[in-house]
């Protein structure tokens, strides 16, 4: 049974990268989508209370349900997880926890500067995750994807 972890940030390209990656990963039995509410900065602790975190969690859950419903994905089981903290640290811990066979991620999300650069979270995952990391990168040609695996 092949189980993959798929972090998403609800950026405009999230659906495209997931569907592109799953076209190549045809033998996936279980997919766990994960969104990390980015609260990993100590500076935020004084400004974000439990009500704010709970509100963010509910909004993320609504977006996740819509995302999965609109996605063209085939797997025996599709689940999701909403967490909070530093996205890179949370995802590294999840991926290295022994539950997943691979991690599928887009090469950049909302916080990109240029299409040329790999996102900082993606870069940290590539370097610190012990399972295969499949990075889906949107190419310059419309509709063409480039896959990289560590």
N, C-alpha and C positions, 0 to 999 in steps of 0.2 A: 504494500500500500504506500503510495507516494503522497506525502503531505507537505504543502508549501505555505510559507508565510509571505503575505503580500502587504507591505506597508503602503498606505495611500495618504495623500494630504488634501484630497478634493480639488486639486488644481485642474485647470481645463484639460490637460493631457492625461489625467489619471485613467480614465476609461479606455483611451486608446492604447496606453502602454500595457494595461492588464490584458486586453483582448489580443494584442499583438504577441505578448509573451505566451499566452495560453494556446495560441495557434501552433507554437513550436513545442510546448510542453503538453503533448497530447495524452499522456498516461497519468494525469493528476487525479487522485481519488478524493483528496480533501484540500480545501483552500481556507485559510484563516486570514481574513482581511483585518488589518489593524490600523487604527488612527491614534496618534499620540497628541493629546492637548499639550502644546509647548509651554510648560510651566517649569522648566528646569533651571531657570535663572534665580539665584538667591535674591536678587534685587526685586523680583516680582512678589515675593512672599508677603511684603508689607502692604501690597496693593490689591491682592486677589484673595477674597474670602471664600469660604466653603460654598456659599450661595452662588458666587460667580463660577466656581468650578462645576457645580451641579448643573447650572444653566448651560455651560459649554458642553458638558457631557450629554445632556438631552438634545441639544442642537446637533452634535456630532452623530448621535445615534439616529436621528431623523435623516441626516444626510447619508449615513451609511446604508440604511434600509433602502433609500431611493437609489443609491449607487448600485447596490446588488440587484435590485429589481430591474434596473435598466441595462444591466450588463449582459452581454452574450457570453456566458461562461457555462461550461459543462464540468461538473464534478459530482461525485456521489454525495458529498457533504460540503456545504458552504457555511462558514461561521464568521463571526466578527468579534473584535475586541476593541474597547475604547479604554485608553489609559491616559495618564498624565505624567509629565516629567520632562526631562531632556530627551527629545526624540531619538537621537543617536544612541544614548546609553540604554534607554528602554528597549529599543529594537535589537541591540547587540545582545542584551541579556536574554530576550525572548528567543532569538535565533540560536544562541549557544546553549539553550536549556535542554537540548537533546530530543525535543519533540518533533522537529521539522527536518525534512530531507533537503530542502533548498529554500532560498529566498529570492523572490522576484521583485525587482524595483525599477522605477523609471530613473533615467540618468539625472533628472533635475525636477524640482517642484516649483512651488510658488516663489521661493526666495532666490530665483536665478538672476544672474547679471547678464549672461549671454548664453546663447545656444552652444557655444564652444566649451564652456566649463561644465564639469561634473559637479552636481550639488554637494555641499559639505556633508550632509547626512549620508548620501550615497557613498562618498569617498571614505567616510569613517566605517561604514558597513563593509565595504570591499576589503578594507585593511584589517578589520578585527573580528569578522564573523568566520566561524570554523566550518560552516557548511557551504556548499556551492552557492554563489551569488550570481544570479542572472540579471544583467543590466540591459534594459530595453532603451535604446537611444533612437530618437526620431531623426531620420536622415534629412538631408536638404531636399531630396526628391519627394514629392507628395506621395504619401501612401507607402513608402519604402522604409522598413525598419532595419536597424543593425543590432544584432545581439552579441553581447560579450559575456563570457562566463569565466569566473575565477576558479 
